[in-house]
Amino acid sequence: MTVPALGESVTEATVAKWAKKVGDAVKADEALLELETDKVTLEVFAPTSGTLGEIVAPAGTTVAVGAVLGRITDGAVVATNGSGAAAAPAAPAATPAPAAKADDLSPAVRKLVAENNLDPAKINGTGKDGRLLKEDVIAYLDKQTAAPAAQPAPAAPAQPAPVARPAMPSQPAVELPHVPRALAPNEERVPMSRLRRRIAERLKQAQNNAAMLTTFNEVDMGAVMALRDKYKESFEKRHKVKLGFMGFFVRAAIQALKEVPAVNGEIDGPDIIYKNHYDIGVAVGTEQGLVVPVVRDADKMSLAEIEQRIAELGRRARDGKLAIEELTGGTFTISNGGVYGSLMSTPILNPPQSGILGMHKIQQRPMVVDGKIEARPMMYLALSYDHRIIDGREAVTFLVRLKDCLEDPQRLILEI
């Protein structure tokens, strides 16, 4: 069994867990393990029936596309160690670790060896089966640097002044490994998942690359809530899905995007790409982290079809069953912090998109209506946008258009 193709731009994954142990019987197309990428969690299925004879990559191992994960056999099961991986036969006597070969080196070690013109066979490897680690190369370099300094330099005879020579380019600085800090008695250290690391990278990328700004407005949700209360039972009975608020926001956002196309665009080098399709990302919180599945061609869907698609994507996101293509290619994103009680926030862009809408909690607030103070169900809206492509006038126009559609839902039907 090998690591399958993981999707565009995804080259490696981490083995999350195995569903079987060495020696267990397996059936063809049975899920044997889960791979966690920086976008989704994927199941790997048995290509044939037989016995799980060997686990080559136990849980926690980082593997590249095409790497061997395990082996299914028909015969006797290989003896295993405590980790579930195949146990190596006991050697009759301790032997020195074999010299490292260039083909066995990881990309980081190979780069470090090449940059410093080293012979990997002269460096003792401390990894599994004598494998050469990055720390081994760094320790070897430190030892080589310290060795000449430990010996007193012999007195050199007087020499003529050296001829000036052009300066040689300096060797790149060696990146020292991260040294973890000591933990207090009531602390614990847990490695970040690949998904969490990817989320952190993309959010920081958005802050570093975009001229990000947020503008706010508020919307009276009374009309949408009244429409929803009136038809939610018949809607669910007919379409087999609950009538929520997200469908209204997706439809309203599309109307506003058509009127302000810059919010649906992106910057590509010196150019602006205006998109005449509306693939709306809907942020979903899961136990593993935030993911943004995409509702493709949402402008061509009815309200019921949008709600059905959002429900399906949300369910599969929480189960970790989303495909890579369902998480890429969105043109605009909507994030609903109101389901967690958020009253106001400034959402961060989802690169390379130029706009993201933040929904929030619906709360009764005193508002002036026709000269009278009334308690109205109000929601704050936040639009974060890339100021390099979207002007303040366009951002405000977008939010006002969205507000108009939600406060008078008949506009969504008439598209006015």
HELIX and SHEET records of a PDB file:
HELIX    1   1 ALA A  102  ASP A  104  5                                   3    
HELIX    2   2 PRO A  107  GLU A  115  1                                   9    
HELIX    3   3 PRO A  120  LYS A  122  5                                   3    
HELIX    4   4 LYS A  128  GLY A  130  5                                   3    
HELIX    5   5 LYS A  134  ALA A  150  1                                  17    
HELIX    6   6 ARG A  194  ASN A  209  1                                  16    
HELIX    7   7 GLY A  222  HIS A  239  1                                  18    
HELIX    8   8 MET A  246  GLU A  259  1                                  14    
HELIX    9   9 PRO A  261  ASN A  264  5                                   4    
HELIX   10  10 ALA A  298  LYS A  300  5                                   3    
HELIX   11  11 LEU A  303  ARG A  318  1                                  16    
HELIX   12  12 ILE A  324  LEU A  327  5                                   4    
HELIX   13  13 GLY A  337  TYR A  340  5                                   4    
HELIX   14  14 GLY A  392  GLU A  407  1                                  16    
HELIX   15  15 GLN A  410  LEU A  414  1                                   5    
SHEET    1   A 4 THR A  41  PHE A  45  0                                        
SHEET    2   A 4 ALA A  31  GLU A  36 -1                                        
SHEET    3   A 4 GLU A  12  TRP A  18 -1                                        
SHEET    4   A 4 THR A  62  ALA A  64 -1                                        
SHEET    1   B 3 ALA A  25  VAL A  26  0                                        
SHEET    2   B 3 GLY A  50  ILE A  55 -1                                        
SHEET    3   B 3 GLY A  70  THR A  73 -1                                        
SHEET    1   C 6 MET A 212  ASP A 220  0                                        
SHEET    2   C 6 LYS A 372  ASP A 386 -1                                        
SHEET    3   C 6 GLY A 355  MET A 359 -1                                        
SHEET    4   C 6 PHE A 332  ASN A 336  1                                        
SHEET    5   C 6 ILE A 280  VAL A 282  1                                        
SHEET    6   C 6 VAL A 294  VAL A 295 -1                                        
SHEET    1   D 3 MET A 212  ASP A 220  0                                        
SHEET    2   D 3 LYS A 372  ASP A 386 -1                                        
SHEET    3   D 3 GLN A 363  VAL A 369 -1                                        
SHEET    1   E 2 GLU A 266  ASP A 268  0                                        
SHEET    2   E 2 ASP A 271  ILE A 273 -1                                        
SHEET    1   F 2 VAL A 284  GLY A 285  0                                        
SHEET    2   F 2 LEU A 290  VAL A 291 -1                                        
END                                                                             
